[in-house]
Amino acid sequence: DALRQNFFSVPKACLRASPLPKTHGWGLRFDDQGRVALCAMDSPAYQDAVTGRLPGITVVKAMRSRRA
């Protein structure tokens, strides 16, 4: 628990800023335990998540590369 607190006490780059979701079209699924799963855009798991068929999922867009 102390290692986890120490790790998260320092700001880290967000995976939403990664090229995976921004340019390559991968979805990132996070769970309550801090784990991440990659989902291809054409996979059924990705489609279920973005269409709202899975309860308890919040869809957040990837971060932009440049300011508007």
C-alpha positions as CSV (number, residue, x, y, z in Angstrom):
1,D,0.0,0.0,0.0
2,A,2.9,2.4,0.8
3,L,4.5,1.6,-2.6
4,R,1.2,2.4,-4.4
5,Q,0.8,5.7,-2.5
6,N,4.4,6.6,-3.3
7,F,3.9,5.8,-7.0
8,F,0.7,7.8,-7.4
9,S,2.1,10.8,-5.4
10,V,4.1,11.9,-8.4
11,P,2.1,13.1,-11.6
12,K,2.4,10.7,-14.5
13,A,1.6,11.1,-18.1
14,C,-2.0,9.9,-18.8
15,L,-2.5,7.0,-21.3
16,R,-5.2,9.1,-22.9
17,A,-2.3,11.2,-24.3
18,S,-0.7,8.1,-25.8
19,P,-0.7,7.6,-29.6
20,L,-2.6,4.3,-29.0
21,P,-6.0,5.9,-28.6
22,K,-5.3,9.2,-30.4
23,T,-4.0,8.0,-33.7
24,H,-4.1,4.2,-33.8
25,G,-7.7,3.8,-32.6
26,W,-7.3,1.6,-29.6
27,G,-9.6,1.8,-26.6
28,L,-8.3,1.8,-23.1
29,R,-10.3,0.1,-20.3
30,F,-9.4,0.8,-16.7
31,D,-10.7,-1.2,-13.7
32,D,-10.9,-0.4,-10.0
33,Q,-7.7,-2.2,-9.3
34,G,-5.6,0.1,-11.6
35,R,-5.3,-2.4,-14.4
36,V,-5.5,-1.4,-18.1
37,A,-6.8,-3.4,-21.0
38,L,-6.4,-2.5,-24.7
39,C,-9.4,-3.0,-27.0
40,A,-9.2,-2.8,-30.7
41,M,-11.8,-0.5,-32.3
42,D,-13.3,-3.3,-34.3
43,S,-13.7,-5.7,-31.4
44,P,-17.0,-6.5,-29.8
45,A,-15.7,-5.4,-26.4
46,Y,-14.9,-1.9,-27.7
47,Q,-18.3,-1.6,-29.5
48,D,-20.2,-2.7,-26.3
49,A,-18.3,-0.1,-24.3
50,V,-18.8,2.9,-26.6
51,T,-22.5,2.1,-27.3
52,G,-23.4,1.9,-23.7
53,R,-24.3,-1.8,-23.6
54,L,-22.0,-2.4,-20.7
55,P,-23.2,-0.8,-17.4
56,G,-20.9,1.2,-15.2
57,I,-18.5,2.3,-18.0
58,T,-17.8,6.0,-18.6
59,V,-16.5,6.9,-22.0
60,V,-13.8,9.6,-22.1
61,K,-12.2,10.8,-25.3
62,A,-8.4,10.7,-25.9
63,M,-6.6,14.0,-25.2
64,R,-5.9,16.3,-28.1
65,S,-2.4,16.9,-29.4
66,R,-2.7,20.6,-29.9
67,R,-4.7,23.4,-28.5
68,A,-7.8,24.5,-30.4
